[in-house]
């Protein structure tokens, strides 16, 4: 049957998949659909409502992600339970309501990724294969990381980023932040000051300060972090993002890479290369990691939070041979922070070529998203005569929109928030106003509406 409670308005600015998702969600919350009820198949609902299968898949995928329904392979989609019932909403206190996190309708905050339901199902399959092996889950993992994953990463990192490493040089951890604590422990023997580019990750700076390092923030020039200021400050180590500066979004120029590696070699210093999303280059030509040209002085950091899922907390570091010897002495006192099961699943996922296939799909997806956002936003702002600049931060999966007019950042933030749009940040800078927003977590079908809400908020703020 086709549900008679589903109401779709093809002339509404609200995307069809969102209307379908909200109709089914409401039926579950109101107990019109109860736990165990089977939903109409994607094909059946598509034909019955006269909409595309992609629209139905997107609605079902969102319901699955939020726990309202579940997909049972070979059987179909079933209601998983009443997550929030009407009666429960009425009994909720005002204090509870105030404490509940507000979820924006359009997520441009860069704190999530678009969920590919087929990709998630495949990843679950790899994880499940190890959950069924009792001898695996009943033993502790290797403090350095599972050998199978380190072996797989030695080939993967070389193929996509040119990183030269054996499995003995690779250390696994639960994300780059936890790996930085370990690296600080190794570097403490060689010095106590570290230079970072202005606008470096606050999380990373916190790690260095927690470990007792003096943090020196260095300005950048057109080529990247200033080599002259590095030489003047003379830190023991530096942290850089050569694939895409967090401040400018620009990739470090080849001559600056060379100058920094020469500085490190001549002064026996270490460089920490945070290659955040370095393999996820979709609009420009990929450049190999800095580590491949200076394996003895560069510590490489990589992660999978934007490649797989943010909840898969696996990162890896490639340490030089000199530090490998020190780490071998320390690791007997360390515990592994990343899930053993997820490590082994990821090893198989990489070995089977699934990660590189997934990477190719992501590149196409992010290229399409960034192009659509650029076209819609520039067109809408030009049409309204608003003076602006728009810059893509490619590896950060973000845009920086600079409005030449100086607006009240707090007022603009309130208008954008009231439109249920979440952005990374808004600030008054120089004589203008800057809005930074990401696009990793928004569906393509929501982009047009999200850009419309943002431009409308800007227009209202200008009129004040």
Residue, then its C-alpha position, 0 to 999 in steps of 0.5 A: x500500500x501507499x501511505x495515505x498520510x504522506x503529503x508531498x508538495x512538488x511546488x514547495x521550496x522544501x526538498x521532496x526527500x525532506x517532506x517524505x522524511x518528515x511525514x514518515x518520522x511524524x507517523x512513527x512519533x505519533x504511533x501511526x507506524x509502530x515497531x516492527x512495521x514494514x515500510x513500502x519498498x523504495x521502488x514501490x513508494x517511488x512508483x506510488x508517489x510518482x517520485x524518483x527512487x533517489x528521493x525515497x532512498x535519501x528519506x529512508x537513509x536519513x530515517x536510518x541514520x537517526x534510528x527511526x527505521x532499520x534496513x534488514x538486508x534482503x527483507x526491507x525497511x522496518x520501523x525500529x521504534x518510537x524514538x520520541x512519542x507525542x506524550x513524551x514531548x508534552x511531559x518534557x520540562x522546559x529545562x529538559x527542552x533548553x538542555x537538548x541540543x538544537x539540530x540545524x536543518x542545514x548543516x554547514x558546520x563541518x562537524x559531520x559528513x553526508x552518510x552514504x547508506x551503501x557505504x555504511x552498509x559495506x563498512x558494517x559488513x567489514x566490522x561484523x566479520x570481526x565481531x563474529x571472531x571470538x578469538x579476535x575480540x577476546x584479546x588485547x590489541x598491539x599498542x602500536x596498532x594492528x600489524x595488518x592495518x599498519x601493513x595496509x597503510x604502508x601501501x595506501x599512504x604511498x599510493x595516494x600521498x607518496x608517503x614512504x614508510x614501512x609498517x614499523x614506522x607507522x603508529x595507530x591511534x584514536x585520531x590525530x589528537x591522541x597521536x600528538x600526545x604520543x609524539x610530544x612524549x617522543x619529542x620532549x627529549x629534543x626540545x621544548x618549543x614548537x611553532x605553528x601557523x596562525x589559526x592552527x587547530x586549537x585542539x593541537x595547541x592545547x595538546x602542546x601546552x598540556x605537554x609543557x611545550x612553548x607554542x609560538x604562532x607564526x604569520x604566513x606570507x604568500x608561500x606559506x608559514x614564514x621561513x624568515x620568522x621561523x629562523x628568527x624564532x628558532x623553535x625546536x619543532x614546527x607543525x604545518x598543514x602544507x596541503x591546505x592552510x587553515x588560515x588561507x586555505x592555500x597549499x604551501x608552495x614548493x619552494x617553501x616546502x624545500x626551505x623548511x625541510x632544509x631548515x629542519x635538516x641543517x638544525x636537526x629539527x623535526x617537522x610535524x606534517x598534519x596532512x588533513x584530507x591531503x588525499x581528498x583533492x578534487x579541484x586541483x592537482x594533488x601534490x605528494x606529502x612533504x614527508x616523501x622528500x624528508x623522511x628523517x625529519x618529518x613526522x606525518x599525520x593522517x586520519x579517516x574522519x572525513x573519508x569514512x565516518x567521524x565516529x571511526x576514530x582511527x588516525x596514524x602517524x609515520x615516525x622517522x627511524x630515529x624516533x622509532x627506536x625511542x618509541x620501541x622503548x616507550x610502547x611497552x608502557x602504552x595502551x592502544x586507543x583505537x578499536x582493535x575491531x575497527x583497525x582490522x576491518x579497516x585493514x581489509x577495507x583498504x586491502x580490498x581496494x574499497x577505500x580508494x574506490x570510496x575516495x574516488x566517489x567522495x572526490x566526485x561528490x565534493x567537487x559537485x557540491x563545491x561547484x553547486x554552492x559556488x554557482x548558487x551563492x555567487x549568482x544570488x549575491x550578484x543578483x542582489x548587488x552585494x559586494x563579496x569574495x568567495x574562497x574555497x578551502x579545498x581540503x577543509x571542505x569549506x568556503x569562506x565568504x567575505x562580505x565587503x560591508x561590515x555587519x554586526x557579526x552577532x546579529x548576522x549569526x542570530x539571523x542565520x541560526x534562526x533560519x536553521x543553518x549551522x555554519x563554522x563561524x562568523x567574524x568582523x574582519x578588517x572592513x568586512x564580515x566573514x562567514x566560514x561554512x563547510x559542506x561535508x555534512x549537507x546533502x546535495x538536495x539541501x544546498x539550494x535551500x541552504x544558500x537561499x536562507x543564508x543569502x536572505x539572512x545577509x540581505x536582512x542584516x544589510x537592511x538593518 
